[in-house]
Every structure is written in structure tokens, then in C-alpha cells.
Amino acid sequence: MVNIKNFTPRLYQETIMATCVKSNCLVILPTGLGKTKTAILASAQRLNSYPNSKILFLTVTKPLAEQIYSEIKDCLDLEENKITLFTGAVAPEKRQELWKNSVVTVSTPQCIENDFINGRADLENVSLLVADEAHNAVKDYSYTWVAKQYHKKSRFPRIIGLTASPGSDIERIQEVCKNLYIEEIEIRTDKDPDVKPYIYDIKVEWVEVHLPQIFLDARKYLQDFLNEKLEKLKKWGILKRADLRFVNKTDLLNLQAQLRGRVSTGEKDFVVWNAISVLAEIMKVSHALELLETQGVISLFNYMEKLNREAHSTKVKAVKNVVNDLNFRSALVKVSKLYEEKIEHPKLIELQKIVEKEMKEANKKIIVFNQYRDNASDIKEKLNKLHGVKAQLFVGQLKKNDTGLSQKEQKKVLDDFKGGIFNVLVATSIAEQGLDIPEVDTVIFYEPIPSAIRQIQRRGRTGRHGEGKAIVLLTKGTMDEGFRWAAHHKEKRMYRNLENLKRKLAFVVSAKQEKIANYNNESKVKVFADYREKGSAAIKELIEMEVELKLDTLPNADYILSSRVGVELKTVEDFVQSIIDGRLLEQIRNLKNNFEKPLLIIEGIEDIYSVRNVHANAIRGMLAAITVGYGVPILYTKNFRDTATLIKIIAKREQEETSKDFLLHPQKKALSLNEQQEYIISSLPGIGAALSKPLLKQFKSVKNVINAERKELENVEGIGKKTAKKIKDVVERQYQTLE
């Protein structure tokens, strides 16, 4: 019997859990009301209903995974070694071993996805899948694919999605429900009677600032630049909107995608090409305008100077055009003056006043949210000059001007903040989702954000264990005002949509799909794929098609389909790029030299002559060299589904003619003696084509290599102790038949 410990369930948690017992459920609870503990309740129920089953908790980041892992250990009455944490930091072989013995596994979805693809974990005995921050289960995010595999393969599937904010658009909410096979929605707001006793008030205060004249002067030049470019697009008939004041970033991104789509189909219109370049200029200067209006001088100056430097070395026409424009150059002069004279953005001045005032009360903890790392770093430096303030940066892993934090460093920053070593956390979006940082008194938005999800997530970092305060800085007369009202209306629309969705769920969720067990004893088609392809959509589609997929290091092909067929797969763009960088012929040569029946598959519907600036005759010449010179057939597919279907059909035909029990080292019919010797030695662990020749050169024959002592092998350049040991293990250990 699995019990809960160290917490007493609240009534609404038990009510929600009762729904989760019967159906796949999307649980929508305000931040701080115990979504994870509700899922822990459901976990105990599933483990008791299905003894010897497993629970899989998925969450979006490693810090969140570690937090949930600790909470489960604290609240679920299981032996500690039965609860495991999977992240990319744990070696794949170790994860495979842990999975076998684990009862509850907490993982990032990408990590567990890789383990499923590689056959290191199976879903058959998983009785509950929990998707934390479930609003991420859209498009190609890993939640979608993992949930689909789980629904198909588990003997007793149950899915629970957890979120505080599933989105404002009905289409997005429907997509989340569809991708997680949701059958019921349990939603609570702070107005519901069963949660109201646990809700603490969050006082929201809007602080307005005004741009000084020198900022307004610089802004005018950037706006004049944008107006000129937008007028040009309107004159060309590219931009249809009559009033250019209402053209926003979303409009521009959609227009950019439309134009690129026209080019990809082979359209050669000169105006379209120019319009794409002009749109790129607009996007770059729009970003500068956003930094000027809503962020700070340092991040703005760094960005504009970066463009200025790039213009001297890049071949990108849009960058050169921006920097050569008189309006941009005039704006840069103004911004340089702001930077040199250390004039701060009014938001930064106001922020320092607010933090100083808040810190007059002892033991206060504050989170300052900011969109951009450069600016967040500057904020941290400024705040640390204030009396009583100990500020620290909390950002993601991606390195940028040395502001990135490793996952280990992120955990330490959070622990130090909880422990009072720091009292102000300056964070980017990484701190928005789910992190349980107790006793945060005040959350400060450096800018409004036009997202209901992110607004709710930010605000929810306070008011978790007592009354909280949220302060939002807003620059009057700028895009900040538009963002404020966009988020406000989206949040209201989100709750309206959720109530409607709850009433009409039967029309939203696809009809419950009956699981079809595969009782066919027919052996599966077998395909070897290079491990570098593991994240590709074609790989996932092959698994969907029940292909027996094995990932390994394939030096001479992307896929091996039989003892004689090797496949090199290229997208249209990658094919042209590999002509430019000179690697294509070498890849085709290796394919030809190692497989009796080599194949090249080119995937995509784009016009191969238009994706890059390469002369058509160069592409035609390469196609001729591959098909006529090397005798390698080229097959074309539309997309990843088409590719996967073709690969499966070819593999099936081949394995019916030859054998399904082929090994990784296919060989041509006519190998020379040297090639045969190299082939045999290359199959040893850690050797491959590169090290087979030095070994044979040192020991003169295959027999001598096999008989060589471990120390002798270590003396060959490129072979260390580990590789030498692996070789001797393969050669000397007794073969054991698996019963």
C-alpha cells in the first residue's frame, strides 16, 4: 500500500483527484494551490490500483524537475531509491538501469523522449503520466509525442495535465486537450468557494514613467526609419493595411513567412526578394525601438553598436542597409550620447527607488522580471549599489556575454535566494514557470508582457504563503501600454474560454480512441539510424509505424535498411548547403564505397534552385555527378512522413529478399583484401574507419591485432585505456547465449 505523508489534502484536491481517477484530466489551479500535491494524490491511487506499475512525471526544465523530485520524496511513502530524477546530466546507460528499478520517475520530456527512441525505457507498465506546465503540449513539443506513445502502448493509461494558465485562445486550449487526450477539465479560480480560503491577496500596482526628451529624439529617428520602410512595402503592394500605425510585430512575422513561402515555391519576383530584405531591416530596427521604449540604455547601445560592427564584415544586405540609413545613424548618435553620459532609462531610475523603499522593511524578498539578459545584468549591477540589497541574476543556460548559468548554478542561486543569502532575484522568463520560491513579498515586472500565460506565471511568484504585491513598470506613450491591455484582455478571455470549454468538452476532445493491441506475430521491419538523427521527425514517424529502430554511430549513412542498402537523407536546403561547404561528394563517395545499393533521399517541396544563392548549373552538375558519375539513385519525398513511409517500404522489401538479421557493417560484394581487413578491424568497439588503418599498420595483420596485449593496444595513437579494454573484452570474454 502506497500512502501520502507530510501533508493533509485539501477538499478541492480530493475532489479533483476523484475526477482524475475516472478520466484523463486537465487540472487548472492558480499558482501556489498545490497542483503537484494533487498529482501526488493521484499517483498513490494509481499505484495502489495497479501494483507493480510506474508513475512518470514530466516537467519542462531541470530546476522544476529537481523541485518536483524533492516534493515527491517528501510526500509519497516510498523507498527513496524507488523515486528517480532523469535529466540530460544522467548518463543514458545509467537512466536505463534506473528506469527498471524506479516506481516514480521525474524527467524532462526531451530526456525521456530520447530514452523511448533508443529503447532504454518502455511505457507498458506506466499507470500515470503527469504533464506539468501542460500548456506547453502544443505543436512539436516533446509532450505531444510522448503522450501519443504512452496512449498507444500503456496497458492502463491515465494522463493528468497541470497548469495555472493554459492560454487565452480557444484553439490553443483545444490543442492541449487533444494532444494530452484530455476527457475532463477541473478548473478553479480564486473566486471558487473551495479554494478561496487558501488564496492570498496580490495587490497589483502600475507605476508609469515618461521618456525624457533625448529619448524621444532618438525614438523619432527610429520611427521615421520604420515609416519609410513600411511606406515602401505599401507602395509595392506587399503591405495591404491602410493605417500603418496599427501594423504590429505579428503582422510583420506573418508577412515575412508568406513571402518566404512564395519564394520557396520558385517565384522569382524581384519585388518579393526586395520586400524580404526590407522586412528584415524593419524587424531589426523594431527591436531597437522596443529596447529604447521599454528596456535600458546599455542594452540598446550594445545592440545598435553590434549592428554597426557587423555591417563592416557581413554580406547580409539588410544589416548594411540599416546601418547606412541616415535615420539609424542619427539615432545611434543620440543613443551614444545617452550611453557616454550614463543617462539611465526612467524605468531603471524608478526601479531603484521602488526596491530601496521595499527594502526598508526587514527580511523582504523581491523578484524583478526582465525580458532581456543584457538589461537584467545591468539591473543587477545597479541594484547591488543600493543599501541593504543583495541581488543575483537568474537566467537560462544559453551563454550570451557570459550571463548564462549552468543547471547546477541555477539550483545554487535558487537555494541561496531561499536561504536569504540574496534578497533580490533578477530573472528572465526561466523563473516564470512553476518554481516554488516561498515567501516572495514583491514581484516587479520591468515591463508588461502581452501574454496571459506569462503574466499569470509572473504574478504567481508572490502571494503563495501570504499577501503579496506585484508592481508593473510602464512607459507612457509606448508599446508598453499596448502590451498591458493585450495581456489584460487575453487573461479575461482565457477564463471565459475555459468555462465554455468545460461545458462543451464533448465537442472539443476527439472521440476517445480505443487502444488497439498489436496481436500480430509478424516480426517488425528493422532499421538502423545514425544517433545524430534522434531528434528528427522521420525517426519519430518510423517509431509510430512500429518499425524496430536501433540508433547507433553510422559513419557512412544516415539509415541502413538491409545488409546492402544504405541511405543518406538530406532536406532540400541541407542538400544545397552541403554543395556550398563541400561535404556532399565525400558523403556520396563513402555511401557508394560501403553499400552495394546506396540511396540518396532529398526531402522537401521547396524549389531546389531557389533555397540558396547557388547557380542552377552547379546544382544540376552535382545531381549529374551523383546519379551518373557515382551511380547513386536519388529519390524525392515531400516531408518527414513521406520519408519514413518510403524508408519502411524499402526496408521491408529488402529484408524479405535478404534477411532481417543483418548487422551494422554492410559490405559491398567486391572489397579488396585491404578493405576487408579494415572492415573487420573497424567493427571493434571505438575503432571505426579512422583507427582501423593505424592498428593494421602497427600489428601487420587482423590476427595480430586480435592477439595483441592490452598495453600494446594502448601504445597505438588514438587508442586509450578504455578503448583497449573494450577491445579485449569483445575478443576474450566468453560468448553467452541469452535464454
Summary of the structure (lengths in Angstrom):
residues: 739
radius of gyration: 29.8
end to end distance: 33.9
largest distance: 83.7
contacts: 2350
relative contact order: 0.07
helix: 51%
strand: 13%
